[in-house]
Amino acid sequence: MVTHKKISEILTNWKLENEIIRDVFYESGEKNDNVFYVGESYIIKTFADLGRLKNYINISKSIEKLGVSVSTPIETIDGNQMIEDGQLYFVLAKRLQGKPIKAVSMYEGDYKNKARFIGEIIGQLSLSLEKVDAVVNDVNIYERVKGWALPKAKDMLNIPENFWKDAIDYFGKLYTTLPKQIIHRDPNPSNIITAKDTWGFIDFDLSERNIRIFDPCYASTANLSESFDENDQENLCSENRKRTSKSPQSMV
């Protein structure tokens, strides 16, 4: 738990200790303990993993040079990119103007164009990330699915044995043909920021080298998971949801 008082002390490294500090909340209402708003123009992020912090710094700076709107780090008054305090690392970054996409809004109004909009900007992000030269973890998602995900699911679901064998065999053959590159790894709705005429991505600290299709698949699954309420089955049916006429650029 990092207090506002501690954040104010850290902000002296940027001469921003007098700025108003506010908590950041997820769409679910849960507080984000790793990020704080600093005034209206900045955020400060805390990291316990130096590797993830370096991922964030290297990739966000590279992506910004390619014209993608991202939250890039700002150097301290001494020219440092981060501040180490105890077992934590702190980095100040510019705040993207706009609001994160709300998963539930994807089912309202012109939902087909909204889905296309998300697909298009993730595609543009992928094209930019393909050009980034950075050292990141190289992940074999096939081995992870084979060794962890499917066995875990098998213990929980009553599905015929031949399904599991076919899934591993077919995915194994397909996996070698899928393009691999640096991916965002966490493009959930909360990490996509939109304004009237702009869009951008935040949180590149989980980025890795993996199959390119992972990002659009993850975005779709994340949208479903953030919309799902196990106590409200009706909420999953778009025909029963209120329609609006908002455009894709207004998904905030």
N, C-alpha and C positions, 0 to 999 in steps of 0.2 A: 504494500500500500504506500503510494507516494502522496504526500500532502501538498496542498497549495503553498504552504510555507517553504517546503523543500524546492518546489518548482521556482518560486520567487528567488531563492538563493542561487539556483542554477542559472537563472536568466540574467544574473549580473554579468555573466560572460558575454552577453550580447547587449548589455545596457538596457534591458527591457524589464527590469525588476518592478517597475511601477505600472506595467500593463495589467489589465484585468485578466484573471485566470478563470476559465470556466471548464466544467466537466464536459465530456463527450459521451453521448448515449447512443446505443444501437437502436434500430427500429423496434426491437422487442421491448425497449425501455430499460434494458440492462446497461449499467455503466461500463464504459471502456476504461480500464485501469491503466492503460499504457499510453494514452493520448490525452492532451489537454489543449483547449483553445487559448491562445495568447493574443489578447486584443481582438481585432477584427481581421488581421492580415496574416497571422502566423499560427502554427501549431507546434507543440513540443512533444516528441515521442520518446518513450523509454524502452530500452532493450536490455535483456539479460544475456543475450547470445550475440557475441561480437560478429560471428559469421553472417547472421541475418542482417545485422546493421550494415556491414560492408556490402551485402547484396543490394540493400535498399539504396545506399549512396551511389554505388557504381552504375546500377541499371537506371535509376531515375535520372541521373545526369546525362547518360548516354541517350536515353529516350527523348529528353528535352531537346537535345541538339538536332534530333530528327523531326522536330515540330510537333510532338505529342505533348499535350498539356498534362503535366505531372507535378506532384508536390516535391520540389527539390530542396535539399539541405542548404542552410545558410551558414557561412563561416562565422566563428566567434570573432571578437575584436582582436584576438591574438592570431587569427588565421587558422584556427583548428576547425575540423569538420564535426567533432563530437566532444563531449565532456564526459570523463569517467569519474564516477563518484561511488565508492564502495564497490558493490558487485553489479552496479547498473551503469548503462551508457545513455547519455541524453543527446538528442539532436534536434535543432530548431529547423523548421521548414516553412516555406510559404504555404499559405492556405489557399486551396483552389476555391474560386468563387462559384457558388452554386450550391446545390444540395444533392445528397446521395439519392439514388433511385429507390423508391419504396416497392418492394416485391408485390404487394397487393394491388398496386396501381397498374400492374402489367395486365390484369384481367379486365380492366375497365376501358370504356370508350373504344378507340381504334386499336384494339389489342394486336391485330395482325401487323400493322405498321410499327407498333412499339417493339414487337419481337424482332422484326427485320432491322430496326434501328440498332438494337443491342447486337445482333449478329454482325452488322456492318462495322460498328466501331471496334468490336473484338477482332474482326478480320483486319482492320487497319492497324490495330495494335500489334497483331501477329506479324504483319508485313514489316513493321518497324523493328520489332524485337529480333527478327531474322537477321537484321543488319548489325545488331549489337555484339561487340566482341568483349565478353566479360567471363570471368571464371566463376562458374556456378556448379552445383552438384549435378551429376549426370545420373538420372534416375531410370531404372528399367521397370516400367509400370507392369509389364507382363509378369515378371518374377514376383512383383508385389501382389498382383491379383492372384497368381497361382499359389503363392506360399502363404498369403494372409487373408485376402478379401473373400475368395471363394470358400476356403475351409471355414471361415467365420460364418458366412452366410449359410453354408451347408448345415451347420449345427443348429441354425435357427429356423430354417425353412424346410418344409416337407415337399421336396422336388425330386423327381426320378433321378437315379444315379447316372443314367446316360446323358442327362442334361449337363452335369458337371464335367464329364469327360469331353463332350462335344464343345463346350464353352472353352475349355483349355486348349483343345486341339485347334479349333478354328481361330481363336484369338492369337495363338502362337504363330500360325501361318500368316495372319493378317498383320501382326505387329511389326514384322521385319520390313513391310512395304510402306508403313506410315511415316510421313516426314517428321523429323525431330529437330527441335531448335529450342532456344530460350523461350519459356512461356511465363505468363504472369503467375499462374498457379492458384490464385485466389480471387478471380473476378466475380465475386458475389455482388449483388445489387448495391450494398453499402460502400463498395470500393469503386463505384462508377459515379462520378460527379457530373451533373448536368446543369447548365444555365440556359438562358434563352437561345443563344447562338453558339454555345460552346459545350464541349464535353471533355472529360479527362479521367485518368485513373490514379488511384493512390495505392500505397502498401505493396511495394515490390520486394519486401524482405523475404518472402517465401519463393521467389522466382528460382527456377531450375531448368535444366535441359531435359525435355520430355517430349512425348508426341504432341504435335501441334493441336490436334483435335481435342486434347484434354481441356483447354480453356473454354471453348463453347459448350462442351458437355458439362463442365463444372458450373458454368454460369446458369445453365438450364436447371440443373439439380439444386443449386443454391436457391434459385428463385422459388422452386417448389417447396423446399424445406422451410424457407422463411414464411411461406404462405400457409403452410399446413398447420391446422389446429385439430388434434386428435379428438377433441370434444365438439367439433363443429364440422361435420361431414358436408353439410350444405355449402360451406364456404369454398369447397373445392370445385364446385360446378359454376363455370363462367356464365351459363344462361341464367342463373339465379342471382347473379351479382348486378348491382346497379351500373348502368352504362353511362359514360360521359363522352364528351366530344373533344377531349384533350388530344393534342398532337404528340408525336414521339418526343419532341423537344421539351414538352411540358411535364415529363414524367418525374416530378419531384414532389 
